[in-house]
Amino acid sequence: MKVWASICLGLVSVSFCNADSGQPIEAGILGAEDGGLWQQHLQRMEQLDQKMESLSQRLAAEEAESSVRYQPKRSRVPSSSLTRPGWNASVDYLNWTVRRRGLDYAITTDDSTRAVGAGDVHNVEYGSDSGIRAGLHYTTATGWEIGFRYTYLDIDATSSAESPAAGNMWATRSHPNENEEARRASASANLDYDVFDLELRRWFLINRVAAIQFLGGLRWASIDQNLRIDYDGDDFSDGQVFNDGQMDGFGVRLGALGQWQMSHGLSLFARGAGTLAYGKFENHLLETNRDGADTIVDVTDRYEQALPAIEAAVGLSWRSDHIELACGYELTNWFDLSDRSMFVDSAHEGAYSPKSTDLLLDGLFARMAFQF
């Protein structure tokens, strides 16, 4: 605009100069003979004004088009919605499957060998159940998010087996010095999962295509696992075995979240995190016979150890200025969390053999979050 204005002013100055002398022509001294020249100057000025107006309109249109072209589309997630100061509340519905070893209770065989014949090992399998995860975070004016999140899952499982007509049923969890074989067995297991996270998060990269967030914080975990087995028949008379474990842990959690933004507010995301905690364990093993009248084993094992865990999730989310909806698949694996305690030697009655196994939780989740 400045360049065109300078050119136009120069043309106007030249048009008011005398062609022979190069001196400015005073409008007041123009004679009749110069009336035609004056009319020509006026026409040229009107033409220049029209050209300037046309150029101004074209420049304004090009600036508007350029602004729209390089501005992120409204259908994409606005960066301000990720970093806007305020509160963010979220609720997740969880449909998780619990997977772990060490929940065996019996072996049924066909008595085709001298010791343990061909047969099957019977385990309690948890399957899937519903849980919940709720969080509340606050975003500061500098873009940092601090908040709290709680995850809860309570799941039960049962299983039963009977000795085959021409075979045996071996009790895998009883003390071998007392009772070995049963005709019937039933088992029930319970997992009570409570995890608390205090998080500090921040978005470090936000553009039209991707957004990356780093997170860190503290984690508290209280996870109880209980197993009860009932044996009856042959060596047992209303026998019961209880293997209960409680764990309380505290540690540090670090991770990252990445989003790939698509159109209409949709995004693909992936999240990963790791936890290293200090775990305090207490496992109790109780075995009775004759409906509790005869106590065979009653011991408690207390210990402390490092407790690592890893988690990962992938999914699809939709976000507007104040609402986010997301769904996906996630898994969490706790290493050496579950305990299988037992006595293994009938000759040495005190031969105690504890074993730790992993606990894996995986499945689908659906989230609704609101920013205010």
Secondary structure, 3 states (H helix, E strand, C coil): CHHHHHHHHHHHHHHCECCCCCCECCHHHCCHHHHHHHHHHHHHHHHHHHHHHHHHHHHHHHHHHHHHHHCCCCCCCCHHHHHCCEEEEEEEEEEEEEEECCCEEEEEECCCCCCCCCEEEEECCCEEEEEEEEEEEEECCCCEEEEEEEEEEEEEEEEEEECCCCCEEEECCCCCCCCCECCEEEEEEEEEEEEEEEEEEEEEEECCCEEEEEEEEEEEEEEEEEEEEEEEECCEEEEEEEEEEEEEEEEEEEEEEEEEECCCCEEEEEEEEEEEEEEEEEEEEEEEECCCCEEEEEEEEEEEEEEEEEEEEEEEEEECCCEEEEEEEEEEEEEEEEEECCECCCCCCCCECCEEEEEEEEEEEEEEEEEC
